[in-house]
Amino acid sequence: MKDLRVRWNVLVIFLALATAPACQLLSANNSSNQRQSSGLTLSNGSLDFGNVVVGGNKTLTVTVINNTSSGVTLVSAAVSKAEFSLTSPSMPATIAAGQSLPLSISFTPSSTGSASAKITIETDSPTPEIVLPLSANGVPAGQLSANPLTITFGNVKVGDSATQTETFTNSGGSDLTISQATVSGAGFQITGLTLPLTLTPGQSTNFSVVFTPKTSGSASGTITATGSASLSSFAVHLLRTGFNRGKTHTNDTTETVTVDMSGMGTAPGLLAVAPTSLSFGNVQVGTSQSQAATLTNSGGTSVTISQATTTGAGFSLSGLSLPLTLAAGQSTNFNVTFAPQSTGSVTGNIAILSDASNPTLNLPLSGTGVAAGSLTANPSSLSFGNVQIGSNSTLSETVTNSGGSSVTISQATATGAGFSVSGLSLPLTLTAGQSKTFSVVFAPSSAGSVSGNLAIISNGSNPTLNIPLSGTGVTAGALGANPSSLSFGSVQIGNNSTLSETLTNTGGSSVTITQATTTGAGFSTSGLSLPLTLTAGQSKTFSVAFAPSSAGSVSGNLAIISNGSNPTLNVPLSGTGVAPGALTANQRTQEFGVRVALGATSGGIVRLVLGRAAVLAVLGVAIGIVGALAMSRALQAI
């Protein structure tokens, strides 16, 4: 088809060019006959180019006639505006006597709007100057526009068709040929548009767009049209306006316009239910639970519901008055109730009958009848044992819904001096099998055993759950020492003596011993690993040793540090360090003799020990003997 158009365009242009000189000559002769004068004359007094597309060009021809008997030379030609130009012949040019010469003048607009100029030709004839006025109008190229640019068909039943009108317009200033219009999108087509189609400036054409959905659901598509100023249109224009004028475009323009289309294919009436099934879960026997459901006609035509049948023990339907007609897209709500009469799981169904494309719509139902909720406690009672007055003890308690339906706890009351509850925010609902752990506190304010009770009030099958409470308030722990002091007596230096000491917690609560410090030279403890905790009445026996390093009596102390009511317990310590055993002698003077006393040490070594007096006596006797001898020798010398 494209090759055929090209060949036709070439043929038309060829015929136009072939016949142009004859037509021009005929025109020139006619003009010459009408305007006989001496010198040079023009076949036209002015040239009007009419509308010319901006960016293209148009060429017109005027003939210069030599009416003289000799040749004439056209020396030069000047154009007053750049958009106009003399394309042929080249200057200078000679015209023989009685002959004529065609001049080709071109107009190439650079902008839209009217333009005027003149061309002045200088000659060597008696008519030295020829002036030709020029006029033209620059117009935009042919422009293809569509109205509307978006076509929306809305809902169209599958198998039916919907039609809308579309208009193409040449909103430009030159002829426009629509060569192609392509349709995309399932179900869309166009009718009444025969192509190729040429539209003159401002001309419009109407055609139909049809949407015929084959399936339900949204659909979209486009119409894409392509237009251009073709050579064949120029050739037709040449034939219409005569061969003394020519028209060419240096560049053809191409215009493309796109029209968006959308529609919704709708099936015949179609019922849908939301939710698609109903599950009631656990429902206590003797009570009921209701849920809502919605019926919607999601098709494209009306639906009439004629019947709704419910099956399954305990299920019932309300709020659906039949028969009922739903228009396309319309909805209605209804309620389904489950009221079990016995425990156990139950299944059922609601069958909805209509004239829709799905004549039977099923809504599955399920639920479980359960026994009433019941609370249990773990542990079933709480015993706090001994708790020191002024402090407190906390135990955990857990209540569990062991029944089949929810239980709401509304109250928890603790009785008995010093008992309280924490961590239980009421009201509290426990579902079947759910548990809650909280704290019970015993803070005695006086000594002695206390009994109490925690009453849990609920709407369960056992509305009051009792948890017995017990505890004993005891005084603070206190340490006692037995014996209250330790006396080691005499202990030989280098030896040691060990005594036992017993610490007893005489209070009502535990006592922790953190430190045991001895003072006094030679005293120490053993067998007491610290820190040490003694419960009420508990005792601990350990050792205290005395190992003197020098003779003499020693006193000290054992300080027991604890968190008892008597934080420092002092146990006085005492002992005497003595030297090892020694020999002694009583002094007796008997002439020169010396009596000595022999003593045996504990180690079995015999030592001679002289008393102080004996030593002095011996020394006196020795001195006396020495003096007597000296005196005797002196007398002998005389």
C-alpha positions in Angstrom: 0.0 0.0 0.0 2.9 2.3 0.9 4.6 1.6 -2.5 1.4 2.4 -4.3 1.1 5.8 -2.7 4.8 6.6 -3.4 4.3 5.6 -7.1 1.2 7.7 -7.3 2.9 10.7 -5.8 5.8 10.4 -8.2 3.5 10.2 -11.2 1.5 13.2 -10.2 4.6 15.3 -9.6 6.0 14.2 -12.9 2.9 15.2 -14.8 2.9 18.5 -13.0 6.5 19.3 -13.9 6.0 18.1 -17.5 3.1 20.4 -18.1 4.4 23.3 -16.1 6.4 25.0 -18.9 3.5 24.9 -21.3 1.2 26.3 -18.7 3.7 29.0 -17.8 4.1 29.9 -21.5 0.4 30.1 -22.0 0.0 32.2 -18.9 2.9 34.5 -20.0 1.3 34.9 -23.5 -2.0 35.7 -22.1 -0.5 38.3 -19.8 1.6 39.7 -22.6 -1.5 40.1 -24.7 -3.3 41.9 -21.9 -0.3 44.2 -21.0 1.3 45.2 -24.2 4.0 47.9 -23.8 7.5 48.7 -24.8 10.4 47.4 -22.7 10.1 44.6 -20.2 6.8 43.4 -18.5 5.9 40.8 -15.8 3.3 38.1 -16.2 2.0 39.0 -12.7 1.9 42.3 -11.0 2.5 40.6 -7.6 3.0 37.2 -6.0 1.0 35.9 -3.0 2.4 32.7 -1.5 -0.6 32.2 0.7 -0.2 29.9 3.7 3.2 28.2 4.0 4.2 25.8 6.9 6.8 27.2 9.2 10.0 25.2 8.6 9.0 24.4 5.0 9.1 26.5 1.8 7.0 27.4 -1.2 8.1 28.5 -4.7 6.1 30.6 -7.2 7.1 31.5 -10.8 6.7 34.8 -12.5 7.7 35.4 -16.2 9.7 38.4 -17.5 8.7 39.2 -21.1 11.0 41.1 -23.5 8.7 43.3 -25.7 11.7 45.0 -27.4 13.3 44.2 -30.7 16.6 43.4 -29.2 18.0 41.3 -26.4 17.8 42.5 -22.8 20.0 41.6 -19.9 18.7 41.2 -16.3 21.7 42.5 -14.4 20.8 41.8 -10.7 17.9 41.1 -8.4 17.5 42.2 -4.8 14.9 40.9 -2.3 14.0 43.2 0.6 13.3 40.3 3.2 15.4 37.3 3.9 12.5 34.9 4.0 12.0 35.5 0.3 14.7 34.5 -2.3 15.2 34.3 -6.0 16.1 30.7 -6.7 16.5 30.9 -10.5 17.9 32.0 -12.9 21.3 33.1 -11.8 22.0 36.8 -12.6 22.9 38.3 -15.0 20.5 36.6 -17.4 19.7 37.6 -21.0 16.3 37.5 -22.7 16.2 37.5 -26.5 13.9 39.9 -28.4 10.3 38.8 -28.1 11.2 36.1 -25.7 10.4 35.5 -22.0 12.3 34.2 -18.9 10.7 32.5 -15.9 11.8 33.7 -12.5 11.5 31.2 -9.5 10.9 33.0 -6.1 10.8 31.0 -2.9 9.3 31.7 0.5 10.7 30.0 3.7 8.9 31.2 6.8 10.7 31.1 10.1 7.7 32.1 12.2 4.0 32.2 11.9 2.2 35.4 10.7 2.0 37.4 7.5 5.1 38.6 5.7 5.6 41.1 2.8 8.5 42.1 0.7 9.5 43.1 -2.8 12.0 42.0 -5.4 13.8 44.6 -7.5 15.4 43.6 -10.8 17.9 45.9 -12.5 18.1 45.7 -16.3 19.9 47.3 -19.2 16.7 47.9 -21.1 14.7 51.1 -21.5 12.9 49.8 -18.4 15.9 49.9 -16.1 14.1 48.5 -13.0 11.3 46.0 -12.5 9.7 45.8 -9.0 7.6 42.8 -8.0 5.6 43.0 -4.6 5.6 39.7 -2.6 3.3 38.6 0.2 2.8 35.3 2.3 1.6 33.9 5.6 3.6 31.6 7.8 1.4 28.9 9.4 2.1 26.0 11.8 2.4 22.6 10.4 -0.6 20.3 10.4 -1.2 19.1 14.1 -3.3 16.1 15.0 -5.4 16.4 18.2 -7.9 14.1 19.8 -11.0 14.8 21.9 -11.4 13.3 24.4 -7.9 12.1 25.3 -9.4 9.6 27.8 -12.4 7.3 27.2 -14.0 5.6 30.2 -16.6 2.9 29.5 -17.4 2.0 33.1 -19.0 -1.4 33.8 -20.0 -3.3 30.7 -21.5 -6.8 31.0 -19.5 -9.6 29.5 -20.9 -10.2 26.0 -22.4 -6.7 25.6 -20.9 -3.7 24.0 -20.6 0.0 24.8 -19.8 2.7 22.2 -18.4 6.2 22.5 -17.5 8.9 20.0 -13.9 10.1 19.4 -12.9 13.1 17.3 -9.6 13.7 15.4 -8.9 17.3 14.4 -6.2 19.0 12.3 -5.4 22.0 14.6 -2.5 23.1 12.5 -2.2 25.4 9.5 -1.5 22.8 6.8 -3.1 19.7 5.5 -2.6 16.6 7.6 -2.9 13.0 6.5 -3.8 10.4 9.1 -2.1 7.3 7.8 -2.5 4.9 10.7 -4.6 4.3 13.9 -3.6 1.3 16.1 -5.8 -0.1 18.8 -4.4 -2.0 21.8 -6.2 -3.6 24.7 -8.5 -6.7 24.8 -12.1 -5.9 23.8 -11.5 -2.4 22.3 -11.9 -1.5 18.6 -12.7 1.5 16.4 -15.2 1.9 13.5 -16.0 4.6 11.0 -12.4 5.7 10.4 -11.2 5.0 6.9 -7.5 5.6 6.4 -5.5 7.2 5.0 -7.5 10.4 5.6 -6.5 14.0 4.8 -7.7 16.8 7.0 -7.4 20.4 6.0 -6.5 23.0 8.6 -9.2 23.0 11.3 -11.0 20.0 9.8 -12.3 17.2 12.1 -13.5 13.7 11.7 -15.6 11.6 14.0 -15.5 7.8 14.6 -16.7 5.3 17.1 -14.8 3.4 19.8 -16.4 0.2 21.0 -15.7 -1.9 24.1 -16.9 -5.5 24.1 -15.4 -7.3 27.2 -14.9 -11.0 26.8 -14.1 -11.7 30.5 -14.9 -9.9 33.7 -12.4 -7.6 35.2 -10.8 -4.3 34.4 -9.4 -3.6 30.9 -7.3 -0.8 29.5 -6.1 0.1 26.0 -5.0 2.9 23.8 -5.6 4.3 20.3 -2.4 5.6 18.7 -2.9 7.7 15.5 -0.1 8.9 13.3 -0.5 11.8 10.8 1.8 13.7 8.4 1.8 16.1 5.5 2.5 13.6 2.6 3.8 14.2 -0.9 0.5 13.0 -2.4 -1.4 15.8 -0.7 1.1 18.3 -2.2 0.6 16.8 -5.7 -3.2 17.1 -5.4 -2.7 20.7 -4.3 -0.6 21.3 -7.4 -3.3 19.9 -9.6 -6.0 22.0 -7.9 -4.1 25.3 -8.0 -2.5 25.1 -11.5 0.9 24.3 -12.8 2.1 27.9 -12.9 2.7 27.6 -9.2 4.7 25.0 -7.3 4.7 24.0 -3.7 7.3 21.9 -1.9 8.2 21.1 1.7 11.8 20.5 2.7 10.7 18.5 5.7 7.5 16.5 6.3 6.1 16.7 9.9 4.9 13.7 11.7 2.2 13.9 14.4 1.2 11.2 16.9 -1.7 11.3 19.3 -2.6 8.7 22.0 -6.1 8.2 23.4 -6.3 6.1 26.7 -9.3 3.8 27.1 -10.5 1.9 30.2 -13.5 -0.3 31.1 -14.7 -3.0 33.4 -16.1 -6.2 32.2 -18.7 -7.4 34.5 -20.1 -10.9 34.7 -23.8 -11.6 35.2 -25.1 -11.3 38.7 -22.7 -13.0 41.1 -23.2 -13.4 44.9 -20.3 -13.2 47.3 -20.3 -13.5 51.1 -17.8 -12.0 53.6 -16.4 -13.5 55.6 -16.4 -16.7 53.6 -16.8 -18.8 56.8 -17.8 -18.2 60.4 -16.0 -19.7 63.4 -17.6 -19.1 66.8 -14.8 -20.8 68.8 -15.8 -21.8 72.4 -19.3 -20.8 73.5 -20.5 -21.7 77.0 -23.5 -24.0 77.0 -26.7 -22.1 77.8 -25.4 -18.9 76.3 -25.1 -17.6 72.7 -22.8 -15.7 70.4 -23.7 -13.8 67.2 -21.5 -12.8 64.2 -22.3 -10.6 61.2 -21.9 -11.5 57.5 -22.4 -9.5 54.3 -23.9 -10.6 51.0 -22.7 -8.6 47.9 -23.8 -8.8 44.3 -20.3 -8.5 42.7 -21.7 -9.1 39.2 -23.0 -6.7 36.6 -26.8 -7.5 36.8 -29.3 -7.8 39.6 -29.6 -10.9 41.7 -32.7 -12.2 43.5 -32.1 -14.3 46.6 -35.0 -16.7 47.1 -33.9 -18.9 50.0 -31.4 -19.3 52.9 -31.2 -22.6 54.7 -29.3 -23.2 57.9 -28.0 -26.6 59.1 -26.0 -27.6 62.3 -27.2 -27.9 65.9 -27.4 -24.5 67.6 -27.0 -22.3 64.5 -29.6 -19.8 63.3 -29.9 -16.9 60.9 -31.6 -13.5 61.3 -31.9 -10.2 59.5 -32.3 -11.6 56.0 -35.9 -11.0 54.7 -36.5 -13.1 51.5 -37.0 -12.8 48.6 -34.4 -10.1 48.3 -33.1 -8.4 45.1 -29.6 -6.9 45.0 -28.6 -4.6 42.2 -25.1 -4.8 40.7 -22.7 -3.9 43.5 -25.3 -3.8 46.2 -24.8 -5.5 49.6 -26.9 -6.6 52.6 -26.0 -7.7 56.1 -27.4 -10.5 58.2 -26.5 -12.2 61.5 -25.7 -15.8 62.4 -26.1 -17.0 66.0 -24.6 -20.1 67.8 -26.4 -21.2 71.0 -25.0 -24.6 72.0 -27.1 -26.9 74.1 -24.4 -29.4 74.9 -20.6 -29.5 75.0 -18.6 -30.5 71.9 -17.7 -29.2 68.5 -20.4 -28.5 65.9 -20.3 -27.8 62.2 -23.0 -26.3 60.0 -23.8 -24.4 56.8 -26.0 -21.7 55.4 -27.0 -22.4 51.8 -28.1 -19.2 49.9 -30.1 -19.8 46.8 -30.5 -17.2 44.0 -30.6 -16.6 40.3 -27.0 -15.5 40.2 -24.4 -17.1 38.0 -23.5 -19.1 41.2 -27.0 -20.2 42.2 -26.0 -21.8 45.5 -23.6 -19.9 47.8 -22.5 -21.8 50.9 -21.3 -20.2 54.2 -19.6 -22.9 56.4 -20.2 -22.6 60.2 -18.3 -24.0 63.2 -18.3 -23.7 66.9 -17.7 -25.6 70.2 -20.1 -25.8 73.1 -18.1 -25.7 76.4 -18.8 -26.0 80.1 -18.8 -22.9 82.3 -15.4 -21.5 83.3 -14.0 -22.7 86.7 -11.1 -21.3 88.7 -8.4 -23.5 90.4 -5.4 -22.3 92.6 -1.9 -23.5 92.6 -0.7 -24.0 95.3 -4.1 -24.6 97.0 -2.8 -23.0 100.2 0.1 -20.7 101.2 2.3 -21.2 104.3 4.8 -18.4 104.9 6.5 -20.1 108.0 8.5 -17.8 110.3 8.7 -14.2 109.2 10.6 -11.6 111.3 8.5 -8.8 112.7 9.0 -5.6 110.7 10.0 -7.5 107.5 7.8 -9.4 105.0 7.8 -12.6 102.9 6.3 -13.0 99.4 4.9 -16.1 97.8 3.6 -16.6 94.3 0.0 -17.9 93.6 -1.5 -18.9 90.3 -5.1 -19.1 89.4 -6.2 -21.0 86.2 -9.4 -21.1 84.3 -9.8 -24.9 84.0 -13.3 -24.6 82.5 -14.4 -24.3 78.9 -15.4 -20.6 78.8 -14.0 -17.3 80.0 -14.1 -16.3 83.6 -14.0 -12.8 84.9 -12.4 -12.2 88.4 -14.0 -9.2 90.0 -12.5 -9.3 93.5 -9.6 -10.8 95.6 -9.9 -10.3 99.4 -7.2 -11.3 101.8 -8.1 -11.8 105.5 -5.7 -12.3 108.5 -3.3 -9.8 110.1 -0.4 -9.0 107.8 -1.6 -10.7 104.6 -2.1 -8.8 101.4 -2.2 -9.3 97.6 -0.2 -7.6 94.8 0.1 -7.9 91.0 -3.6 -8.7 90.4 -5.4 -5.9 88.5 -9.1 -6.4 88.6 -11.4 -7.0 86.9 -9.5 -9.7 85.1 -10.8 -12.1 82.4 -9.2 -15.5 81.9 -10.1 -17.4 78.7 -10.4 -21.2 78.8 -7.1 -22.6 80.0 -5.5 -19.2 80.7 -3.6 -18.5 84.0 -2.6 -15.5 86.1 0.2 -15.5 88.6 0.3 -12.9 91.3 1.9 -12.3 94.8 0.7 -12.8 98.3 2.6 -11.0 101.0 2.9 -11.7 104.8 4.2 -8.8 106.9 3.7 -9.6 110.6 3.5 -6.8 113.1 3.6 -9.0 116.2 4.9 -12.3 117.3 2.8 -15.4 117.0 1.1 -17.6 114.4 -1.5 -16.1 112.0 -4.1 -17.8 109.9 -5.9 -16.1 107.0 -7.7 -16.6 103.7 -7.6 -15.3 100.1 -11.1 -15.2 98.6 -11.2 -15.0 94.7 -14.6 -13.8 93.5 -15.6 -14.5 89.9 -18.4 -15.4 87.6 -17.1 -19.0 87.2 -19.0 -22.1 88.2 -17.2 -21.8 91.6 -17.9 -18.1 92.2 -15.7 -18.0 95.4 -12.3 -19.7 95.4 -10.7 -19.8 98.9 -6.9 -20.1 99.4 -5.9 -20.7 103.1 -3.0 -18.6 104.4 -0.7 -19.1 107.4 2.4 -17.7 108.9 4.2 -16.9 112.1 5.6 -13.6 113.2 8.8 -14.0 115.0 11.2 -11.7 116.8 14.5 -10.7 115.3 17.4 -13.2 115.6 19.9 -12.8 118.5 23.1 -14.5 119.3 24.1 -16.1 122.7 27.5 -17.6 123.7 28.0 -20.6 125.9 30.1 -20.3 127.9 29.8 -16.5 128.2 33.6 -16.2 128.9 36.6 -18.5 128.5 39.4 -18.9 131.1 42.4 -21.0 130.0 44.3 -20.9 133.4 48.0 -21.4 133.3 49.5 -22.5 130.1 53.3 -23.2 129.7 55.0 -20.9 127.3 55.4 -22.8 123.9 52.3 -24.9 124.6 48.6 -24.1 123.8 45.3 -24.8 125.3 42.0 -25.2 123.4 38.4 -24.6 124.7 35.1 -25.0 122.9 32.6 -22.1 122.4 29.0 -22.5 121.2 27.0 -19.7 119.5 23.2 -20.1 119.5 20.5 -18.0 117.6 18.1 -17.4 120.5 15.8 -15.2 118.4 13.0 -16.0 116.1 14.6 -15.3 112.7 17.9 -16.2 111.0 21.1 -14.5 111.9 24.1 -14.2 109.7 27.6 -14.0 111.3 30.0 -12.0 109.2 33.1 -11.6 111.4 34.8 -13.1 114.5 37.7 -11.1 115.8 40.0 -12.0 118.8 42.1 -9.6 120.8 44.8 -10.5 123.4 48.2 -12.0 122.8 48.0 -15.7 122.0 44.3 -16.0 121.5 42.8 -17.4 118.2 39.7 -19.2 116.8 39.3 -22.2 114.5 36.4 -24.2 113.0 34.3 -21.1 112.3 33.8 -20.5 108.5 32.3 -17.1 107.8 29.8 -15.8 106.7 27.6 -18.2 108.6 23.8 -18.1 108.9 22.0 -19.6 111.9 18.3 -20.2 111.7 16.1 -19.6 114.7 17.4 -21.9 117.6 20.4 -23.2 115.5 23.9 -23.4 117.2 27.4 -23.5 116.0 30.4 -24.9 118.1 34.0 -23.9 117.4 37.3 -23.7 119.1 39.2 -20.9 120.8 43.0 -21.5 121.5 45.5 -19.9 123.9 49.2 -20.2 123.0 51.2 -17.8 125.2 54.6 -16.7 124.0 55.7 -15.1 127.3 55.0 -15.6 131.0 52.3 -13.7 132.7 48.6 -13.3 132.7 46.8 -12.3 129.5 43.2 -11.0 129.0 41.5 -10.7 125.6 38.1 -10.7 123.8 36.3 -12.6 121.1 33.9 -10.2 119.2 31.2 -11.9 117.1 29.7 -9.5 114.4 26.3 -10.3 112.9 23.0 -8.9 111.7 21.2 -10.0 114.8 19.5 -7.8 117.3 22.8 -7.8 119.2 25.1 -7.0 116.3 28.3 -7.4 118.4 28.6 -10.3 120.9 31.7 -10.1 123.2 33.2 -13.2 124.8 35.9 -12.3 127.4 39.1 -14.4 127.3 41.8 -14.9 130.0 44.9 -17.1 130.6 48.4 -17.1 132.1 51.6 -17.9 130.4 54.1 -19.8 132.7 57.9 -20.6 132.3 59.1 -24.3 132.2 60.1 -26.0 135.6 63.7 -25.1 137.4 66.0 -26.5 140.3 66.5 -24.5 143.5 68.8 -24.9 146.7 68.5 -23.8 150.3 71.9 -22.3 151.6 73.5 -24.1 154.7 77.1 -23.2 156.0 79.0 -26.1 157.5 82.7 -25.3 157.7 84.0 -25.2 154.1 81.5 -27.6 152.7 78.7 -26.6 150.3 75.4 -28.5 150.1 73.8 -28.4 146.7 70.3 -29.5 145.7 69.9 -31.4 142.5 66.7 -30.9 140.5 65.5 -32.7 137.5 64.1 -30.8 134.6 61.0 -31.9 132.7 63.4 -32.9 129.9 65.3 -35.4 132.2 68.6 -33.4 132.3 70.1 -33.0 135.8 71.3 -29.6 136.6 73.1 -28.2 139.7 71.3 -25.2 140.9 72.7 -23.1 143.6 70.5 -20.7 145.3 71.6 -17.0 145.7 72.3 -17.4 149.4 74.4 -20.6 148.8 76.5 -18.8 146.2 77.2 -15.9 148.6 78.1 -18.3 151.4 80.5 -20.2 149.2 82.1 -16.9 148.1 82.4 -15.9 151.7 84.1 -19.1 152.8 86.5 -18.8 149.8 87.4 -15.2 150.7 87.9 -16.2 154.4 90.2 -19.0 153.5 92.3 -16.8 151.3 92.5 -14.2 154.0 93.6 -16.7 156.6 96.3 -18.1 154.4 97.6 -14.6 153.7 97.7 -13.7 157.4 99.6 -17.0 158.3 102.3 -16.2 155.7 102.7 -12.7 157.2 103.3 -14.0 160.7 105.8 -16.6 159.5 107.7 -13.8 157.8 108.1 -11.8 161.0 
